[in-house]
Amino acid sequence: MPMVVIMTRDVEARYRGFLGSVMLELSAGVYAHPRMSAGVRTRIWDVMVDWHGQLRQGSIVMTWADSAAHGGLGLSTLGEPPKQIVAHDAMLLVRRPLANVNP
């Protein structure tokens, strides 16, 4: 059972109440649990996906140790800014769209 960390930004208060009931709030919007099972992690993430699909506000990142994943890090994201996590040479990298610099 690996440690799970969830970071929220610009989300409604319901997220804080829900996450605070199942995890320790280390700092504003940063939640951790030292030994969370994959089943509990999945159920929590399902709630986040459902709420974010309805509210469409803010961003949420969840990470956990996963020896089967690239870089040993499991990662799920919701919200803005849009980014794509890609595996390259056993590392995780963030790819973001480039802003149009030429009008």
VEXDREN-2710 file (C-alpha; in Angstrom, 1 decimal):
% VEXDREN-2710
k/r/px/py/pz
1/MET/0.0/0.0/0.0
2/PRO/1.9/3.1/-1.2
3/MET/1.7/6.6/-0.1
4/VAL/-0.8/8.7/-2.0
5/VAL/-0.6/12.5/-2.4
6/ILE/-3.4/14.7/-3.9
7/MET/-2.9/18.3/-4.8
8/THR/-5.8/20.6/-5.6
9/ARG/-5.9/24.1/-7.0
10/ASP/-8.9/26.5/-7.4
11/VAL/-11.5/23.8/-6.5
12/GLU/-14.7/24.2/-4.6
13/ALA/-14.9/23.6/-0.8
14/ARG/-16.6/20.2/-1.2
15/TYR/-13.2/18.7/-2.3
16/ARG/-11.5/20.0/0.9
17/GLY/-14.2/18.5/3.1
18/PHE/-14.1/15.1/1.3
19/LEU/-10.4/14.8/1.0
20/GLY/-9.9/16.0/4.6
21/SER/-12.2/13.2/5.8
22/VAL/-10.0/10.5/4.3
23/MET/-6.5/12.0/4.2
24/LEU/-4.3/14.4/6.1
25/GLU/-4.2/18.0/4.8
26/LEU/-0.5/18.9/4.9
27/SER/-1.0/22.3/3.5
28/ALA/-3.8/24.2/1.8
29/GLY/-4.9/21.9/-1.0
30/VAL/-2.2/19.2/-0.4
31/TYR/-3.4/15.9/1.0
32/ALA/-1.5/12.7/1.9
33/HIS/-2.1/9.2/3.2
34/PRO/0.8/7.0/4.0
35/ARG/-0.7/3.6/3.3
36/MET/-3.7/3.8/1.0
37/SER/-4.9/0.7/-0.9
38/ALA/-5.4/0.7/-4.6
39/GLY/-9.1/0.1/-4.1
40/VAL/-9.6/3.1/-1.8
41/ARG/-7.4/5.3/-4.1
42/THR/-9.6/4.3/-7.1
43/ARG/-12.8/5.1/-5.3
44/ILE/-11.5/8.5/-4.2
45/TRP/-10.3/9.3/-7.7
46/ASP/-13.8/8.3/-9.1
47/VAL/-15.4/10.9/-6.8
48/MET/-12.9/13.5/-8.0
49/VAL/-13.6/12.7/-11.7
50/ASP/-17.4/12.8/-11.1
51/TRP/-17.3/16.1/-9.3
52/HIS/-14.8/17.7/-11.8
53/GLY/-17.0/16.6/-14.7
54/GLN/-19.9/18.4/-13.2
55/LEU/-18.2/21.5/-11.8
56/ARG/-15.4/22.0/-14.4
57/GLN/-13.3/24.2/-12.1
58/GLY/-9.7/24.0/-10.9
59/SER/-7.2/21.2/-11.2
60/ILE/-6.4/18.0/-9.3
61/VAL/-3.2/15.9/-9.4
62/MET/-2.9/12.5/-7.6
63/THR/0.4/10.6/-7.4
64/TRP/1.5/7.4/-5.8
65/ALA/4.3/4.9/-5.9
66/ASP/3.8/2.4/-8.6
67/SER/6.7/0.1/-9.5
68/ALA/4.9/-1.0/-12.8
69/ALA/4.6/2.6/-14.0
70/HIS/7.3/4.5/-15.9
71/GLY/9.6/6.2/-13.4
72/GLY/7.9/4.3/-10.6
73/LEU/5.3/7.0/-10.2
74/GLY/1.6/6.6/-10.8
75/LEU/0.0/9.8/-11.8
76/SER/-3.6/11.0/-12.6
77/THR/-4.6/14.6/-13.5
78/LEU/-7.8/16.6/-14.0
79/GLY/-8.3/20.2/-15.1
80/GLU/-6.3/23.1/-16.3
81/PRO/-3.8/23.9/-17.6
82/PRO/-3.9/21.1/-20.1
83/LYS/-0.8/18.9/-20.1
84/GLN/0.1/15.5/-21.3
85/ILE/2.4/13.2/-19.2
86/VAL/4.7/11.1/-21.5
87/ALA/7.2/8.4/-20.7
88/HIS/10.7/8.9/-22.1
89/ASP/13.7/6.8/-21.2
90/ALA/12.0/5.5/-18.0
91/MET/11.2/9.1/-16.9
92/LEU/7.9/11.0/-16.9
93/LEU/7.9/14.3/-18.7
94/VAL/5.2/16.9/-19.0
95/ARG/4.2/18.1/-22.5
96/ARG/2.2/21.2/-22.9
97/PRO/0.9/22.9/-26.1
98/LEU/3.1/25.8/-27.2
99/ALA/1.5/29.2/-27.3
100/ASN/1.2/30.7/-30.8
101/VAL/4.0/33.2/-30.7
102/ASN/3.5/34.4/-34.3
103/PRO/0.2/36.3/-34.9
END
